[in-house]
Amino acid sequence: MALAIQIKEHPYSHVIDTLKDGKIKFFNPRKLNDPRYDRLPLSIRVFLEAAIRNCDGFYTTETDVENILDWKQQQDKTEVPFTPARVLLQDFTGIPAMVDLAAMRDAVAKHGEDPSLINPKCPTDLIVDHSLQIDFSKCAIQNAPNPGGGESATQSPAPPRSVPSRLPSRGGSHCGGQQGSCGKAACSDPLGPSGARPAAVQQIENTPLLCPFHLKPVSETETAVRNQEMELIRNKERLQFFKWCSKAFKNVNVVPPDVGAVHQVNLEYLSRVVQISDGVMYPDSVVGTDSHTTMINGLGILGWGVGGIESEAVMLGQPVSLSLPQVVGCKLVGSINPLSTSIDIVLGITKHLRQAAIAGRFVEFFGPGLSQLSVPDRTTIANMCPEYNATVSFFPIDQVTLKHFKKTNFSHEKLELMESYMKAVKLFRSYEEPCEDPQYSEVIEINLSSMVPHVSGPKRPQDRVAVSNMKADFQSCLDEKVGFKGFHISKEKQETRVAFLHCGQEYQLVHGSVVIAAVISCTNNCNPSVMLTAGLLAKKAVEAGLTVKPYIRTSLAPGSGMVTHYLNSSGVLPYFSQLGFQVIGYGCATCVGNTAPLPDAVVDAIKQGDLVTCGLLSGNRHFEGRLCDCVRANYLASPPLVVAYAIAGTVGIDFEKEPLGLSSSGKEVYLSDIWPSREEVQQTEEDTVISSVFKDLRGRMEKGNTFWNNITSPDSVVFPWDPKSTYIRSPPFLNKLSKDLPAPQSIENAHALLFLGDKVSTDHISPAGSIARASAAAKYLQSRRLTPREFNSYGARRGNDAVMTRGTFASIKLLNRFIGKPGPKTLHIPSGQTLDVFEAADRYQRDGVPLIILAGKEYGSGNSRDWVAKGPFLLGVRAVIAESFEKLHKSQLVGMGIMPLQFLPGQSADSLELSGKERFSIVLPESLSPSQQLTVKTSKGTSFSVTALFDSQIDVILFQHGGLLRFVARTFLGSGSQPGAAAAATELAPSP
């Protein structure tokens, strides 16, 4: 980001240093000559440099710089600003941010101001990656090569359809048309029974299918091609809006669809390590609208996930405000077990850190064991940061990092410059001298030799199970009462077996049968060594004559074209395919609930026997009901273990004592017989994952694809909203925006919309995944003459507030105490009727009744999502009263003008004998202050005190304005509520 003020006027101009014969300037904190700098954790040194460079006396002051320098004494006591170098958006959470900016242009224009002033101030990258759905899978393809785990290779050929020769012809009868064949949903053709395709698809098909890296014609299954085609067709409106954004807004770069997942793209293409702007060099840093932005920490780049509201603030030039964090030093010692994969190391470290209760803190790794971790290992560990509730997991740049950069697209000149700069400002680590270790808030030591293979589940990522104990653990899950692990299946029903027909052959399902197996490589399994281990395992399995049962819904979702490239060049991709793990496309799929429907026969068998069947995936999310509502047990596992369990067909197996299956000659084959050695994997990685991958990736991203390049979009300063669009709508957040700050409005006689318990997560609040046909969102879409096939997903429709508001609190797992059982329902208190949450809120709003939410502990835990605050705001929620809040969600509520109110210590709704059916009044004083206590009065004549969780005066200002969007808009209108706001508006405007 460019300097906020001229260097010659800068309060820290005396610490400016130079590189390359004075051509490149940088702020060198070492020139402060303060001994405290050398003892700071390196992540805090990045904070300090940013504060020094961006010190403008308004957003960042010299007091902030001093507080960061005095980190040892000020940690957890002081709020400080941090101005990241760039913002990273993925399309699901990025589109609301861009829609809000477009709406802000409208609001500014209505007041007679220049709308072109509204632009991201810092570089903003938006990656279109979360739109992919699995419409087609292996069982929907006629005459495709037999995948081993797929359908019979002896199917009768159907009459060819009029499609390009690169796509296998398909008939209307799948799986031979036999009884017990795949479900209709899996085998149906979204493009229509006639085979006719829209012009957009014809255009795609008239171009040769290209390798994701080498841009040469290659063979690829119809599965991936058709999934990609459907992705582009159903999301055309959104893509047109993104195209407009890339042209209308300055500092916006849109990475088109079908390139890769946001995390992978960030690592392989967008990361800079160091930035140079206006001749000034500084460390790269990023905030992103995805919790797994933390992966970038593995490259020595400071970054973490924030909500859409926070990202919009940064895009408009405002820093992120956070408490100066505690930094936990994680010291790694010992040697890695040769049989352990990186995911075992990841889950082992995750377990240790979760048990250490480090929520909200930074983790910084150091110690002699760190040199054994490659950069992919480090990014994998950093990816899991949200699972142990840390803010970041920072790996300082060292020799291992530099060696990795030499294999990628960094030039020799840039590497020299980067190393010189990092060493000059002491952001480079060497572990040879323990005396160089910084001071940490706390040190946790982890022995790498203690890591053994694990899986995680069956319902939560923190519940790790050693693979050697998996069979016994699953049995205990059947026995235990329903809870975080238990399913409470009676002994007499544990032996239930249900026979069913699939593709003309009889199979049986039991408790523990695997029905979903998804190999995913975008986040915690982006490490090439892990994917190669899985590929080599598949190769050895096929050579041994092992297969996967055809009813298991298998898929392979590479995080980017790089993964496909090295799997193909190493020769293992065909073996994946032979076991049924075919490439289904690039983008988030199974992790976000976009799993293809299971065959009807499988679903019927599961329901008939009330079976606890299993899903295995190498992703990062697997909560109960997320993959498929009828699959109750879901496990996170490394890619090779996903393949192994798919071959076994059950999680009820002891790999050490029981064979995976029989070879073609009838010999028992054990997992140890086909598990590749660490040396074999490393040699394959060296031979295939090479610098050309990164160079080719850059060319692919910059070239885009035919569909994206041919999309047309308006050439207007303000976006011409289409009232017929069901994807993009102008949101109402800035409706009736007054230029002047309104007076505080107390909450009078509010009803409780929901009465919730502990651990209500963002999955419960913010809509994600598919749109249920009986939901309020579905009713709205049907009123717009859309069929269920056209609903798409909540994520794809985040630019439509009408859909998202109706989807808020629409989770089937929401447990509302007013109702007493899971489901998206609530009690409309005046009438006593049970309604959908949206319908109840809509009735309250029509009657002019304000709303609150009552909740327990850890309200808002989980992924950062903007609609967890936007949705409740549009439902009419004015305040949330809870026993405790997840910190990020608390900030999101403030950012939307909703008060986060906390019960006093030791108090709760139960201790105060609240039924939730009372009416609540909260009087706001004319002058609010951080952490101020307020009084809540009830219609019963009782009252109680709560703490308003405003951490700083900035929080108070945002709330008084009705949220961040209104504050920023008023700032551009010259009526900000703090001194210098008008000047700030001028500063935010880009240079001509």
Secondary structure as UniProt FT lines:
FT   HELIX           7..9
FT   TURN            11..12
FT   HELIX           13..15
FT   STRAND          16..19
FT   TURN            20..23
FT   STRAND          24..27
FT   HELIX           29..32
FT   TURN            35..36
FT   HELIX           37..39
FT   HELIX           42..53
FT   HELIX           62..69
FT   HELIX           71..74
FT   TURN            75..77
FT   STRAND          79..82
FT   STRAND          86..90
FT   HELIX           91..110
FT   TURN            111..112
FT   HELIX           115..117
FT   STRAND          124..127
FT   TURN            130..131
FT   HELIX           138..140
FT   TURN            153..154
FT   TURN            165..166
FT   HELIX           175..177
FT   TURN            179..180
FT   HELIX           184..187
FT   TURN            190..191
FT   TURN            193..194
FT   HELIX           199..205
FT   TURN            212..214
FT   HELIX           222..234
FT   HELIX           236..248
FT   TURN            250..251
FT   STRAND          252..255
FT   HELIX           262..265
FT   HELIX           266..270
FT   STRAND          274..277
FT   TURN            278..279
FT   STRAND          280..283
FT   STRAND          285..288
FT   HELIX           291..299
FT   STRAND          302..305
FT   HELIX           308..315
FT   TURN            316..317
FT   STRAND          320..323
FT   STRAND          327..333
FT   TURN            338..339
FT   HELIX           342..355
FT   TURN            356..357
FT   TURN            359..360
FT   STRAND          362..366
FT   HELIX           368..372
FT   HELIX           375..383
FT   HELIX           385..388
FT   STRAND          392..394
FT   HELIX           399..407
FT   TURN            408..409
FT   HELIX           412..424
FT   TURN            425..426
FT   HELIX           434..436
FT   STRAND          442..447
FT   HELIX           448..450
FT   STRAND          454..456
FT   TURN            461..462
FT   STRAND          464..466
FT   HELIX           467..469
FT   HELIX           470..479
FT   HELIX           491..493
FT   TURN            494..495
FT   STRAND          498..502
FT   TURN            503..504
FT   STRAND          505..509
FT   TURN            511..512
FT   STRAND          513..520
FT   TURN            524..525
FT   HELIX           528..543
FT   TURN            544..545
FT   TURN            550..551
FT   STRAND          553..557
FT   HELIX           561..569
FT   TURN            570..571
FT   HELIX           573..578
FT   HELIX           590..592
FT   HELIX           600..609
FT   STRAND          614..617
FT   TURN            624..626
FT   TURN            629..630
FT   STRAND          633..636
FT   HELIX           639..648
FT   TURN            655..657
FT   STRAND          661..662
FT   TURN            664..665
FT   STRAND          668..669
FT   HELIX           671..674
FT   HELIX           678..688
FT   HELIX           691..703
FT   HELIX           706..709
FT   TURN            723..724
FT   HELIX           732..734
FT   TURN            735..736
FT   STRAND          747..756
FT   HELIX           762..765
FT   TURN            773..774
FT   HELIX           776..783
FT   TURN            784..785
FT   HELIX           788..790
FT   TURN            794..799
FT   HELIX           801..807
FT   TURN            808..809
FT   TURN            812..813
FT   STRAND          815..816
FT   TURN            817..819
FT   STRAND          825..828
FT   TURN            829..832
FT   STRAND          833..836
FT   HELIX           837..846
FT   TURN            847..848
FT   STRAND          851..854
FT   HELIX           867..875
FT   STRAND          877..882
FT   HELIX           887..895
FT   TURN            896..897
FT   STRAND          899..903
FT   TURN            905..906
FT   TURN            909..913
FT   STRAND          920..922
FT   TURN            930..931
FT   STRAND          933..938
FT   TURN            939..940
FT   STRAND          943..948
FT   HELIX           953..961
FT   HELIX           964..972
FT   TURN            973..974
FT   TURN            979..980
FT   HELIX           981..988
//
